[in-house]
Amino acid sequence: MRLLSCVVGTALTLAMAVAPAAEPDSIFGQQVVNQEMAKHPELALLSLHTVPPGGSQSAIIASSVLAKVGKKSDPDDLVVVQTGKPEVKDMPKRQIFDLLLPLLDKTGTVIGTIVMEVKFSAEKTSEGALQKGATVQTEIRKLVASKDQLFERSPVGPGA
């Protein structure tokens, strides 16, 4: 009985550790990331980068890897904000395509960067990975009315 109790307790702890942050008061940006990750199993990672309110530097404001939230954006991650053009890098050692795309609001204004990783098992070419990335980018754009909205705390999920 004691062994069963230990196994159940360990399983519950593990489930809580790997479950996405879906707290009702999480910021809208995190809710968007959680929703997109659930819809797109081909993604290994999804992060949103922008300058937080009152901030002066771009940072990761929402991510499928919660430990990354709050870290400053790398200069490489910000290139697409200036150019407006997506980038893709093949990363064979990690078996992913690393994508950078402009984070757009509903009006098409660039408000940050979307960083995502598409698994090699889901896509074989960088062009195909960019198409998958563009699909996710479009879905996010339809949900985000403004940069400020990304930071709103709400008990309702995206698209509600």
C-alpha positions in Angstrom: 0.0 0.0 0.0 2.8 2.3 0.9 4.5 1.7 -2.5 1.2 2.4 -4.3 0.8 5.7 -2.4 4.4 6.7 -3.4 3.8 5.8 -7.0 0.6 7.8 -7.2 2.2 10.8 -5.4 5.2 10.7 -7.8 2.8 10.5 -10.8 0.8 13.5 -9.6 4.0 15.6 -9.0 5.3 14.7 -12.4 2.0 15.6 -14.1 1.9 19.0 -12.3 5.5 19.7 -13.4 5.0 19.0 -17.1 1.5 20.5 -17.4 1.4 23.9 -19.2 0.8 27.0 -17.2 -2.9 27.5 -17.6 -3.6 29.3 -14.4 -6.7 31.5 -14.8 -4.7 34.6 -14.0 -1.8 33.9 -16.5 -1.2 36.7 -19.0 -3.0 36.5 -22.3 0.3 36.0 -24.1 0.9 32.8 -22.1 -2.6 31.6 -22.8 -2.0 32.1 -26.5 1.2 30.1 -26.3 -0.5 27.3 -24.4 -3.4 27.2 -27.0 -1.1 27.1 -30.0 1.1 24.4 -28.5 -2.0 22.3 -27.9 -3.0 22.7 -31.5 0.4 22.1 -33.0 2.2 18.9 -31.8 4.8 19.6 -34.5 6.2 22.4 -32.4 9.0 21.7 -29.9 9.0 25.2 -28.6 7.0 28.5 -28.9 8.0 31.8 -27.3 6.8 35.4 -27.6 9.3 38.2 -27.3 8.4 41.9 -26.9 9.3 44.9 -24.7 7.2 44.7 -21.5 5.2 47.7 -20.4 7.6 50.1 -18.7 10.6 48.2 -20.0 13.4 49.2 -22.3 14.5 45.8 -23.6 12.8 43.0 -25.3 12.3 39.9 -23.2 10.5 36.5 -23.4 7.0 37.3 -22.1 5.4 33.9 -22.8 6.9 30.5 -23.6 6.1 26.8 -23.7 9.3 26.5 -21.6 8.3 28.5 -18.5 11.9 28.8 -17.3 12.6 31.0 -20.3 9.9 33.6 -19.4 11.5 36.9 -18.2 14.9 36.3 -19.9 16.2 39.0 -22.2 15.8 38.4 -25.9 19.0 37.6 -27.8 20.0 40.2 -30.4 19.5 37.5 -33.1 15.9 37.1 -32.0 15.2 40.8 -32.7 16.4 40.9 -36.3 13.0 40.1 -37.6 11.5 43.1 -35.8 13.7 45.4 -38.0 13.4 43.4 -41.2 9.9 42.1 -41.0 11.1 38.9 -42.7 11.0 35.5 -41.2 14.2 33.4 -40.7 14.7 29.7 -40.5 17.8 27.7 -39.4 18.2 24.0 -39.8 19.5 22.5 -36.5 20.2 18.8 -37.3 21.9 18.0 -33.9 18.6 19.0 -32.2 16.4 17.6 -35.0 14.5 20.9 -35.3 14.0 23.9 -37.6 14.5 27.1 -35.5 12.1 29.8 -36.8 11.9 33.6 -36.1 8.8 35.4 -37.3 7.5 38.9 -36.6 4.9 39.0 -33.9 2.0 40.9 -35.4 -1.2 42.3 -33.9 -4.6 42.2 -35.7 -3.7 45.4 -37.7 -0.4 43.9 -38.9 1.8 46.1 -36.7 5.0 44.4 -35.7 4.9 44.2 -31.9 7.7 41.6 -31.2 9.1 38.3 -32.3 7.7 34.8 -32.4 10.4 32.1 -31.8 9.4 28.5 -32.6 11.0 25.2 -33.2 9.4 22.8 -35.7 10.4 19.1 -35.3 12.2 17.4 -38.1 9.8 14.5 -37.6 6.9 16.8 -38.7 8.6 18.6 -41.5 11.5 17.7 -43.8 12.4 21.1 -45.4 13.0 24.6 -44.2 10.4 25.9 -46.7 7.8 23.5 -45.2 8.8 24.6 -41.7 8.3 28.2 -42.6 4.9 27.4 -43.9 4.0 25.8 -40.6 5.4 28.8 -38.8 3.4 31.2 -41.0 0.2 29.2 -40.1 0.9 29.7 -36.3 1.9 33.3 -36.9 -1.5 34.0 -38.6 -3.4 32.2 -35.8 -1.6 34.3 -33.2 -2.2 37.5 -35.2 -6.0 36.9 -35.2 -6.0 36.6 -31.4 -3.9 39.6 -30.5 -5.5 43.0 -30.7 -2.5 44.9 -29.3 0.8 44.5 -27.5 -0.9 45.7 -24.3 -3.4 42.8 -24.6 -0.6 40.3 -24.3 0.0 41.4 -20.7 -3.6 41.4 -19.6 -4.6 38.9 -16.9 -7.9 37.2 -17.6 -9.8 34.2 -16.4 -10.9 33.5 -20.0 -8.7 32.0 -22.7 -7.8 33.3 -26.1 -10.5 33.7 -28.6 -13.2 33.8 -25.9 
